[in-house]
Amino acid sequence: MKQTIKKSHLARCMFFAGLLAASLSSTAQRASVTADPELGSITLANETGFTVDASQVLADQAISIKIPVKNDNHGQAVPAGSCKVKIGLGSKLVLDPAFNLNSNSLGNYFSWSAATVDGQLQITGDLVNPLPANVTDVTVAFKVKASMEGNSTITANFLITNHNNNSILSDEDGANNTASLQYRVVGKVAPINTDKLELSLYPNPIKDIKTAMIKVVQGELKGRYNITLMDISGRLMQSNLVELNTVTSFKYNFGNIAAGKYLLKIAKEDATQSFLLKFEKM
């Protein structure tokens, strides 16, 4: 009986010893790298590249958030999978709907995604390719627009995560991994179309008919819409309120209108979407 117990105890010891050896072997295979990932000061710029006063961000202005990303450490690249950059836009800014996150200058190194977290849009960059050594002048930039008036803060953090790599990164200086910028949005904020809808009118030009087809090239229409017909100078011709229940096309009757060029405005009743189509009646 005692001999059986001893064999069982010995077997357990050998099992755990094997686990420890495997763990130590795995750790040994992950090389230790010391580098200094760093963030510079956050700035704002307009579409022509000039600096925007953060205390006077105009509501209808498309701006870029610029954050220098650096790696100062004597020839050591930052390993892929060792870091993430998290940027919070604050409560008053959103991404420009037409902007592609991965089109920025660091798109070759970071894979970028965005999600709403605690009432603000958070942009996350996962380092998927090694960040070269001695990077000192590369700036990541995101195009944004104001979502409402008021004060808030942009925050950025260069996080050492070592989540998916063959090396263990040690940060030489953890004091330079954060940046922030307080800003103020002023003026009336116009609604931003975040649904990325695109409409077309067919046929165009219109001949010998009173009805045209409005088609959604991308997305769908759902809700109550004001449809306004104007001449090319913007003079109101007619206006109608229609209910559209998740449609990708609908017919609209213009009635008897004279030959000429016209504008058709399609605006959601809650002012979250607005489209302007130009057509001609022959």
N, C-alpha and C positions, 0 to 999 in steps of 0.2 A: 504494500500500500504506500509506504514512504517513498519507495523507488519511483512509483507512478507519479506522485506529487512532485518529486524533484525533476522528473522529465518534463512535466507540464510547465513548471516554473522556468526551467531552462529554455523551453521553446518560446515562451512569452518574452523572455529577455532577449533572445536572438531576434525575434520579430521586431521589437522596438529598437534594437540596435541597428537593424537593417533600415528602418524608417529614418533614424537619425543620420545614418551614413548617406542615404539618398538625398536627404535635405541639405546636408553639408556639401555634397557634390554639386547639387543644383545651384546653391549659393556661390560656390567657387567658380562655376561656369559663367556667372554674371559679373563682368568686369566692372570695377569701380572707376567712375569718371567724375572729375571735378571741373565744373565750368561756372560761368556767372551769367545766367539769363537775367535780363534787365529790361525794364520799361522806362521810357523817357516821359517827358511832360506832355499831357494831352492838350491839343489845340483844335480849334474849329476853323474851317475855311469855306469860302463860297465857291461857286462853280468855276470862277476864273482863277482860283488859287489864292486869293487874298485872304488874310486872317480876319476872322469874324470876332467881334467883341462878345464874349460869352455872357455878358450882362445885358446884351441887347440882341438876342436871337429873334429875327423876324418870323412871324407865324407862317407866312407864305413862302419862306425861303428854303430852298434845298441846300443843305450844307454837308460837309464831310467832317467826320471825326477822325483825327489823325493821331496815332500813337506810335512813337518810335520803339521798335523791338530790337534789342541788342544782345550780343554774346561776347563779352570781353574776358577772354581767359587764355592767352598764350597758346593758341593752337588746338584747343580741345573743342570739338563739335558737341553740341547738345544732342544726345541720342534720341532717335524716334521713339515715341511711346513713353517718354519720361516726363513730359510737361503738358500742361493745358493753360491756355489764356482765357480768362473769363472777363467779359466786359458788360457792365450794366448800364443801360442808357438813361436810367432815372425814370421818373413817372411822366415826363412831358415830351419825350421823343419816341419815334418809331422808325423802323427802317423804311426807306423809300421803296414802295412796292415794285418799282422797276429795277431795283438794284440786285445784282447777283452776288451773294456773299463771297463766293470763291473766286471772284474776278479781281480781288485786291492783290497788291504786290507780293504778299506772302502766301498766295494760293498754292505755290509749289511745295510748301513746307507744312502748312496747317490745313486741316479739313474743318470748315466752319459750319456751324449750325446755329439756329436761334429758337428760343422758346420764352414764353412769358412766365416769370417766376416772381411771386410776391408783388404783383402789380407793376412790374417793369419788364421790358424786353431784355433778355440776357443772351449775349452772343458768346459762343464757346468755340475756341479753336483747339483742336487736338493735333499735336505735333506728330505727323505721319511720316515725315522724312527728316533726317538729321539737319539741324540748324547749323550752318557752317561756323567755323571759328572766326572770331574777330569781326562779327557783323556789328557795325556801328551806325549805319545810316539808312536802314530799311524801315519804312513807315507803313503800317497797316492803316487803311482808310475805309470807312463805311459811310455811304450816303444815307442821310436821315432827314426826316421832316418833323415839325412840331405836331403833337397830337392835342395839346391844350396849353393854355397860358399858365404862367407861374414859375416858381423856382424849383430846381432839383439838382442832382449831382450825377455826373458820369463817373463810374469807378472801373478800374482795371486791375487785374491780379494775374501775375505769372506764377502758376502753381507747380510745384515739384510733386508729381504724382507717382512716377515709376510704375505705371499701370500695365504697360504692355511692351516690354523691351528686354534686350539681352544684357543691358548694363544697368547699374545702380548709379543714378546721378546724385552727386552732392553739390549743393549750391555754395559757392565761395562767399557770396554776400547776399543774405536774405533780406537786407534792408532796402534794396533797390528794386523789389519785385512788384511794387504797387504804385498806382497813380490815380489821381482824381481831379475833377474839374467841376466847380459849381457853375450853373448857368441859369439864365432867366429868359423865358419866352414871352415876348411882348406882342401886342396887336391881336386882332381877331383871327382865330384859327379856322381855316376852311376845311370842310370834310375831306378826308383822304379815301379814295377808292382802293380798298385792300383786296377786293375780289378779283382784280385783274381781268375785268370783262372787256370784251371787244365786240362792237356791233357793226353791221353793214346793212345797207338798204338796197333792195332789188325789185324791179329793174331800175337802172339809173344810166341814162335819163329815162323818164316816164313818158310813154306815148299812148294816147287814146284810151287811157284807163284812169280810174279814180282811186285804185287801191295799190299799195306797195307792200312788200314783205320785209319786215325787220328781222334780221337773223343775228343770232349770237355766235360769233366766231369762236369765242372761248368763254366758258362759264355758263351761267344760266340766270334768268330773271325771275325773281320771286318777291311779291309784295305789291304795294300800290304805287303807281308811277304817274306823274304829270307829263303829258305829251303836248308839247307846244310847237306850233308851226309858225315860222316867221319868214318874212322876205329877206333877201340877202343883206339889207341894211339893218335888220334886227327888229323891224316893225311887226307887232303881233298880228297874226292872221286868225288863229284859232287855238283853243286849249281844251284838253280833255283829260279826265282822270280815269285810269284803267287799272283793273286788278289782274296781275299776272301770277299764276301759281306754278312756279318752277318750270318755266318754258324756255325753249331754245330758239323759238321763232313765233311771230304773230303778225297778223295782217292789220294794216292801218288804212282807213278810208279818208282821203284828203277832200273828197267832194269835187266840186267844180272850181278849179283854180286856173288862173291864166298862165300862159307860157312864161317861163322865167326861171331864175335860180332861187332856191329856198334853203332854209335851215330848219332842221327838226331837232328839238331838244327833248331828251328823255331823262327825267330826273325822278329819283325815288322820293316818295313823300316825306321820309325822315331825313332827307338831304345827305344820305351816306353814299349815293351814287349819282353821277350826272354824266350824260353823253351828248355830243353834238354831231349830227350828221348833215352833210351838204348834198343836195341833189338838184336835178334840173327837170323841169316840165317842158316838153317839146310841143 
